[in-house]
Amino acid sequence: MPARRKLAVKARVVHGDNLAVLRSLPDASVNLIYIDPPFNTGKKQARSRLRTERSQQGDRVGFGGRRYATTVLGSRAFDDAFDDYLEFLEPRLREAHRVLAADGSFYFHVDYREVHYCKVLLDEIFGRQNFLNEIIWAYDYGGRSKDRWPAKHDNILLYVKDNKRYTFNVEDIERIPYMAPALAGEAKAARGKLPTDTWWHTIVSPTGKEKTGYPTQKPLGILRRIITASSNPGDLVLDFFAGSGTTGAAALELGRRFLLVDSNKEAIEVMKERFKGQAVEFVENG
């Protein structure tokens, strides 16, 4: 197993091709990798930013019949379609395995359309014995289809470099309430229970302070849990499909170093705004 080399990175965002960036990194140099690549939905992913104001002639009706007028402030979008999704991912996943430390963990966030195909590929790269969990992130928001069970979850596959040696800080993970606290007993109910491999967590609120306007932004709570469990203070966290920068925001909160990569100029602009006033380095790579 290659020895770990510590990269001189504290908080860096790179605008460029993630494959080129990955190939520039030393072997076994990253403690934790989380990626949320495009899900290959075949659609353009878009999110509009709106301003809403009370108006008698408004186009929306809210609580108590009050009317509101909305103004579109702007929108962000990217194409989410690949002729061969696995062919696109494979060289990036092989590089991720190479740069992952001997005791490192890799979280791969995808949805039901592609997860089964991706797992077969990841089993080949990481080894089936190093597959640790399939985490189901369940949420309850948005429309509901009438011709099938509504899809309200994402899948997060967790692999480790070595199933005999990896970081998992079980005592640091924030506990959650028991669904039936009276059955658990007073002491256990007061402490709470460890989350399972099914995580109930809301999406980013369309009207909340956390919202950046990026189409595929993931909640800070999900990344806090991952980074707390699978890395230690001072470790390097890599996200090479960085999007809105949630991985970096959680890493900053938790005292980890981070390296974020994205080729989308709009993503870089979102991250510049998100990390304004913080000691984050922005780099152009090609």
C-alpha positions in Angstrom: 0.0 0.0 0.0 1.5 3.4 -1.0 2.6 5.7 1.8 0.4 8.8 2.4 1.8 12.1 1.3 0.3 15.2 2.9 -0.7 17.8 0.4 -0.1 21.4 1.3 -3.8 22.2 0.9 -5.9 24.0 3.6 -9.0 25.2 1.7 -8.8 25.2 -2.1 -11.4 25.4 -4.9 -10.1 24.5 -8.4 -11.9 25.5 -11.6 -11.1 22.9 -14.1 -11.4 19.3 -15.4 -11.6 17.0 -12.4 -9.8 14.2 -14.2 -6.8 16.3 -14.8 -6.7 17.5 -11.2 -7.1 14.0 -9.9 -4.1 12.8 -12.1 -2.0 15.6 -10.5 -2.5 14.3 -6.9 -0.1 12.0 -5.2 -1.0 8.4 -4.3 -2.8 7.9 -0.9 -2.9 11.7 -0.2 -6.6 12.2 0.6 -8.3 11.0 3.8 -12.0 11.2 2.7 -13.7 11.6 -0.7 -17.3 12.5 -1.2 -18.7 13.0 -4.7 -22.2 13.9 -5.9 -21.7 13.5 -9.7 -24.5 14.3 -12.2 -27.2 11.7 -12.0 -27.5 11.2 -15.7 -31.2 12.1 -15.7 -31.1 13.1 -19.4 -32.5 16.5 -18.4 -31.1 20.0 -18.0 -30.9 20.7 -14.2 -32.0 24.2 -13.4 -32.9 26.3 -10.4 -34.3 29.8 -10.5 -33.8 32.4 -7.8 -37.0 34.3 -6.9 -37.9 37.3 -4.9 -41.4 37.2 -3.4 -43.4 40.3 -2.2 -46.9 40.8 -1.0 -49.2 42.1 -3.8 -52.9 42.2 -4.4 -52.2 41.3 -8.0 -49.7 38.6 -7.2 -49.3 35.4 -9.2 -49.1 33.2 -6.1 -51.5 32.5 -3.3 -50.0 31.7 0.2 -51.3 31.0 3.7 -54.7 32.6 4.5 -55.3 33.5 0.9 -52.6 36.2 0.8 -51.3 37.0 -2.7 -47.6 37.4 -3.6 -45.8 38.6 -6.7 -42.6 36.8 -7.7 -39.7 38.2 -9.6 -37.1 35.9 -11.3 -33.6 37.2 -10.2 -31.7 34.7 -12.3 -31.1 31.0 -12.8 -28.4 28.4 -12.8 -28.3 25.3 -14.9 -26.2 22.4 -16.3 -26.8 19.5 -18.7 -27.2 16.2 -17.0 -26.9 13.6 -19.8 -24.1 11.4 -20.9 -23.9 9.0 -23.9 -22.1 6.5 -21.7 -22.3 7.4 -18.0 -20.0 4.6 -16.7 -17.4 5.4 -19.4 -17.4 9.0 -18.1 -17.1 8.0 -14.5 -14.7 5.1 -14.6 -11.3 6.9 -15.1 -12.3 9.4 -12.3 -13.3 6.6 -9.9 -10.0 4.8 -10.6 -8.1 7.9 -9.8 -10.2 8.4 -6.7 -9.2 5.0 -5.5 -5.5 5.7 -6.2 -5.4 9.0 -4.3 -7.4 7.7 -1.3 -5.3 7.1 1.9 -4.8 3.5 3.2 -7.4 4.1 5.9 -9.6 6.4 3.8 -13.3 6.3 2.9 -15.1 7.1 -0.3 -18.8 8.2 -0.4 -20.5 8.0 -3.8 -23.9 9.9 -4.0 -26.2 8.9 -6.9 -29.9 8.1 -7.5 -32.0 5.0 -8.3 -31.5 5.3 -12.0 -27.8 4.5 -12.0 -26.9 3.2 -8.5 -26.9 -0.5 -9.5 -24.6 -0.1 -12.5 -22.3 2.2 -10.5 -22.0 -0.4 -7.6 -20.9 -3.1 -10.0 -18.1 -0.7 -11.3 -17.1 0.4 -7.8 -17.0 -3.3 -6.6 -14.5 -3.9 -9.4 -12.3 -0.9 -8.5 -12.5 -1.0 -4.7 -13.2 -4.7 -4.2 -16.6 -6.1 -3.0 -15.0 -6.8 0.4 -14.4 -3.0 0.8 -18.1 -2.1 0.3 -19.3 -1.0 3.7 -22.8 0.5 3.3 -25.5 1.6 1.0 -27.0 4.7 2.8 -30.5 5.7 1.8 -31.1 9.5 2.2 -34.9 9.8 2.4 -36.7 13.1 2.1 -40.3 14.2 1.7 -40.6 17.2 -0.6 -42.0 18.0 -4.1 -44.5 16.5 -6.4 -45.8 12.9 -6.2 -46.2 10.7 -9.3 -49.6 9.0 -9.7 -48.4 6.0 -11.8 -45.8 4.6 -9.5 -44.4 4.9 -5.9 -43.0 8.4 -5.7 -39.2 8.4 -5.7 -38.1 10.3 -2.5 -34.6 9.1 -1.8 -31.0 9.2 -3.0 -28.4 6.4 -2.6 -25.0 6.9 -1.1 -22.5 4.0 -1.5 -19.7 3.9 1.1 -16.5 2.1 0.2 -13.2 2.0 2.2 -9.7 1.4 0.9 -9.2 -1.4 3.4 -12.0 -3.0 5.4 -9.7 -3.9 8.2 -8.4 -0.3 8.7 -10.6 2.8 8.2 -11.8 5.8 10.2 -15.3 5.6 11.7 -15.8 8.0 14.7 -18.9 6.4 16.2 -18.8 8.4 19.4 -18.7 11.7 17.6 -21.8 11.1 15.4 -24.7 13.2 16.4 -27.5 11.0 17.8 -31.1 11.1 16.8 -34.3 10.7 18.8 -36.0 7.3 19.3 -39.2 7.0 17.4 -40.8 5.4 20.5 -38.7 6.9 23.4 -41.0 5.3 26.1 -40.0 1.9 24.9 -36.3 2.7 24.9 -36.2 3.8 28.5 -35.4 7.2 30.1 -31.6 6.9 29.9 -31.5 5.7 26.3 -34.1 8.2 25.2 -32.2 11.1 26.7 -29.0 10.1 24.9 -30.7 9.3 21.6 -29.7 6.6 19.1 -27.2 6.2 16.4 -28.5 6.8 12.9 -28.9 3.7 10.8 -28.2 3.3 7.0 -31.5 5.2 6.4 -31.1 8.9 6.9 -34.3 11.0 7.1 -33.2 14.5 6.4 -35.0 17.4 4.6 -33.7 18.8 1.4 -32.3 22.3 1.4 -35.2 24.6 2.0 -36.1 26.7 -1.0 -36.5 29.7 1.3 -33.9 28.9 4.0 -30.6 30.7 4.7 -28.6 27.7 3.5 -29.9 27.9 0.0 -27.4 29.1 -2.7 -29.5 28.8 -5.8 -27.4 25.9 -7.2 -29.7 23.3 -8.8 -28.3 20.2 -7.0 -27.3 21.7 -3.7 -27.1 19.1 -0.9 -27.9 19.8 2.8 -25.1 20.6 5.2 -26.5 18.1 7.7 -25.7 15.2 5.3 -22.1 16.3 4.8 -21.6 17.1 8.5 -22.5 13.5 9.3 -20.2 12.0 6.7 -17.2 14.2 7.5 -17.7 13.7 11.3 -17.9 9.9 11.0 -15.2 9.3 8.4 -12.4 11.8 9.0 -10.5 13.5 11.8 -9.6 17.2 12.4 -6.9 18.3 10.0 -7.6 15.6 7.5 -8.0 16.4 3.8 -11.5 16.0 2.3 -11.9 15.9 -1.5 -15.0 16.6 -3.6 -14.3 16.6 -7.3 -17.9 17.3 -8.4 -18.2 20.2 -5.9 -21.3 22.0 -7.2 -22.4 24.5 -4.5 -19.5 23.7 -2.2 -21.4 22.1 0.6 -18.6 19.6 1.3 -16.2 22.5 1.8 -18.6 24.4 4.0 -19.0 21.4 6.3 -15.3 20.7 6.3 -14.6 24.3 7.4 -17.1 24.0 10.3 -15.5 20.7 11.5 -11.8 21.7 11.2 -10.9 19.7 8.2 -8.9 20.7 5.1 -10.6 20.5 1.8 -10.0 20.4 -2.0 -13.0 21.1 -4.2 -13.0 20.8 -8.0 -15.7 21.8 -10.5 -15.6 22.6 -14.3 -18.8 24.6 -14.2 -18.2 28.4 -14.0 -21.5 28.9 -12.3 -20.6 26.5 -9.6 -17.3 28.5 -9.0 -19.3 31.7 -8.8 -21.6 30.2 -6.2 -18.7 29.0 -4.1 -17.0 32.4 -4.3 -20.1 33.9 -2.8 -20.5 31.1 -0.3 -16.9 31.4 1.0 -16.7 35.2 0.8 -14.6 36.5 3.7 -13.1 33.1 4.5 -9.5 31.9 3.8 -10.4 29.9 0.8 -8.0 29.8 -2.2 -9.5 29.8 -5.7 -7.3 28.3 -8.5 -7.8 28.1 -12.3 -6.6 24.8 -13.8 -6.4 24.9 -17.5 
